[in-house]
Amino acid sequence: MSGPTPEENGGAPPLNTNETASDAPAVESDEQEAPKAYVDPSVMHEIRIAELEEELDKAKDRHLRALAEAENTRRRAQRDRDDGAKYAAVPLARDLLPVYDNLHRALKSATDEQRAAASDLIAGLELVEREFLNAFNKHKIAAIEPELGERFDVNKHQAMFEAPIPGTESGTIIEVISTGFICHDRLVRAAMVGVAKAAPVVAETSSSSASASASTSGDGASANTAAASSSDSST
């Protein structure tokens, strides 16, 4: 049986179907795969277990730190709430203190004649002052009333002036200008006081030195007088 004619192949020469493609020789690679090292599966399991235990320890540490931070935040919030409720009246008390000071000064400045002429008014003002202090005491705001001769305390008192007072120990209170107030352990306002200070020693030293020089000059003058009298008697 003859093959297809050139006209049937479109002018192309006929293909030799009897010829088979020869197998090309395989190119051998110079690189050969290295033999794989043998790893004991039990060792791999131990390494993996150690890694997982380390990750677990880190996760536990992060968890404990988060719990500690949450507890600290809760405690701070609780402390802020307690302080807010404990010292809630302090700002209002500071605003009302000038009113109390003016009322207290008015009562102190009233003379006996004025008290006798307006006894009912004075009694009413004294009642207002007592109610004022009672309202402070309900909110745990106590008055600080220093005594004369008491030691000055920087935590409760504010020194408005210092003056040397004979016979008074230095650092003691010699006058109370205004009352102080404290709420629990927080100072609302310090008591304004006058404080005694030590008398200056320089004046005493200068006077003693002046008297000593005067006595020395007096002795010198008497010696000169004695010398002059002895010279007159010899002549």
C-alpha positions in Angstrom: 0.0 0.0 0.0 1.5 3.3 -1.1 1.7 6.3 1.1 0.0 9.7 0.5 1.1 11.6 -2.6 2.9 14.9 -2.4 -0.3 16.6 -3.6 -2.2 15.2 -0.6 0.5 16.4 1.8 0.4 19.9 0.4 3.6 19.6 -1.5 5.6 18.4 1.5 7.8 15.3 1.1 6.3 12.2 2.6 7.2 11.1 6.1 9.0 7.9 6.6 6.8 6.2 9.1 9.0 3.2 9.2 11.9 5.0 10.9 11.7 5.2 14.7 13.3 7.9 16.8 16.5 6.8 18.3 16.7 7.0 22.1 19.1 9.8 23.1 21.7 8.8 25.7 20.9 9.9 29.2 23.1 12.6 30.6 24.5 11.6 33.9 24.8 14.4 36.5 28.1 14.8 38.2 26.2 15.8 41.4 25.1 12.9 43.5 22.7 13.2 46.4 24.4 13.1 49.8 23.3 10.4 52.0 20.9 11.5 54.7 22.0 11.3 58.3 20.0 9.1 60.5 18.2 10.9 63.3 16.7 9.0 66.2 12.9 9.7 66.4 13.0 9.7 70.2 15.6 12.5 70.2 13.4 14.6 67.9 10.5 14.0 70.2 12.5 15.2 73.2 13.6 18.3 71.3 10.0 19.1 70.3 8.8 18.5 73.9 11.5 20.9 75.2 10.4 23.5 72.7 6.7 23.1 73.7 7.6 23.3 77.4 9.5 26.5 76.8 6.6 28.0 74.9 4.2 26.9 77.7 6.4 28.6 80.3 6.5 31.8 78.3 2.7 31.7 78.0 2.3 31.1 81.8 4.6 34.1 82.5 2.6 36.4 80.2 -0.6 35.2 81.8 0.7 35.9 85.3 2.0 39.3 84.3 -1.4 40.2 82.8 -3.2 39.0 86.0 -0.8 41.1 88.2 -1.3 44.2 86.1 -5.1 43.7 86.2 -5.0 43.3 90.0 -2.8 46.5 90.4 -5.2 48.4 88.2 -8.2 47.2 90.2 -6.5 48.2 93.5 -5.6 51.7 92.2 -9.1 52.2 91.0 -10.5 51.0 94.4 -8.1 53.3 96.3 -9.1 56.3 94.1 -12.8 55.6 94.8 -12.1 55.3 98.5 -10.1 58.6 98.6 -12.8 60.3 96.5 -15.4 59.3 99.0 -13.2 60.0 102.0 -12.0 63.5 101.0 -15.1 64.6 99.0 -15.9 67.4 101.4 -12.4 69.0 101.3 -12.9 71.3 98.3 -16.2 72.6 99.7 -14.7 73.1 103.1 -11.9 75.2 101.6 -14.4 77.4 99.9 -16.4 77.9 103.1 -13.4 78.7 105.4 -13.4 82.4 104.5 -17.0 82.6 105.6 -16.1 80.9 108.9 -13.1 83.2 109.4 -15.2 86.4 108.9 -17.9 85.1 111.3 -15.3 84.2 113.9 -13.6 87.6 113.6 -16.9 89.4 114.0 -17.6 87.6 117.3 -14.1 88.2 118.6 -14.2 91.9 117.8 -17.5 92.5 119.6 -17.0 94.5 122.8 -18.8 94.0 126.1 -21.1 97.0 125.4 -22.0 95.6 122.0 -22.7 92.2 123.4 -24.9 93.7 126.1 -26.8 95.9 123.5 -27.3 93.1 121.0 -27.2 90.0 123.1 -29.8 88.2 120.9 -27.8 88.9 117.8 -24.5 87.7 119.4 -26.2 84.6 120.6 -27.5 83.9 117.1 -24.0 84.4 115.6 -22.5 82.0 118.1 -25.2 79.4 117.3 -24.3 79.8 113.6 -20.6 79.3 114.4 -21.4 76.1 116.4 -23.6 74.7 113.6 -20.8 75.5 111.2 -18.4 73.4 113.2 -20.9 70.6 113.6 -21.4 70.4 109.9 -17.6 70.1 109.5 -17.5 67.4 112.1 -20.1 65.3 110.3 -17.7 65.1 107.4 -14.8 64.3 109.7 -13.3 67.8 109.4 -11.8 68.7 112.8 -10.5 72.1 113.9 -6.9 72.6 114.8 -6.7 75.1 117.7 -3.2 75.6 119.0 -2.5 76.5 122.6 -0.2 79.4 123.6 3.2 77.9 124.4 2.7 74.9 122.3 5.6 73.8 120.0 5.4 74.8 116.4 4.5 71.8 114.1 5.2 72.3 110.4 2.6 69.6 109.6 -0.3 71.6 111.3 0.8 75.2 111.7 1.9 78.0 109.4 4.1 80.7 110.9 2.9 84.2 109.9 5.6 86.1 111.9 8.4 85.6 114.4 9.2 87.8 117.4 11.6 87.6 120.3 9.7 87.4 123.5 11.6 87.5 126.8 11.1 84.4 128.9 9.6 82.4 126.0 11.2 79.4 124.5 12.2 79.7 120.9 9.9 77.8 118.5 6.8 78.1 120.6 3.5 79.6 119.6 2.9 83.1 121.0 -0.3 84.0 119.1 -3.1 82.2 117.2 -4.3 84.2 114.2 -6.7 81.7 112.6 -7.9 78.2 113.3 -6.8 75.3 111.1 -8.7 72.3 109.9 -7.9 68.7 109.0 -9.9 66.0 107.2 -8.9 62.5 108.4 -5.2 62.7 107.7 -5.3 65.4 105.0 -4.7 69.0 105.9 -7.4 71.3 104.8 -5.8 74.5 106.1 -2.9 75.0 108.5 -3.5 77.0 111.6 -1.9 80.5 111.2 0.2 81.4 114.2 3.0 83.6 115.5 6.2 82.0 116.7 8.7 83.1 119.2 12.4 83.2 118.2 15.6 83.4 120.2 16.7 86.9 121.4 19.7 88.3 119.5 23.0 87.7 121.3 25.0 90.2 119.3 23.6 93.2 121.3 24.6 91.6 124.6 28.1 90.9 123.4 28.6 94.5 122.1 27.3 96.0 125.4 29.6 93.8 127.5 32.6 94.7 125.4 31.7 98.4 125.7 31.5 98.1 129.4 34.8 96.3 129.5 36.5 99.0 127.4 34.9 101.7 129.6 36.3 100.1 132.8 39.7 99.7 131.2 39.7 103.4 130.2 38.6 104.3 133.7 41.5 102.3 135.2 43.9 104.1 132.9 42.6 107.5 133.8 43.0 106.7 137.5 46.5 105.6 137.0 47.4 108.8 135.1 45.9 110.8 137.9 47.9 109.0 140.5 51.1 109.5 138.5 50.4 113.2 138.2 49.8 113.6 141.9 53.0 111.8 142.8 55.0 114.1 140.5 53.5 117.2 142.1 54.4 116.0 145.6 58.0 115.3 144.6 58.4 118.8 143.3 
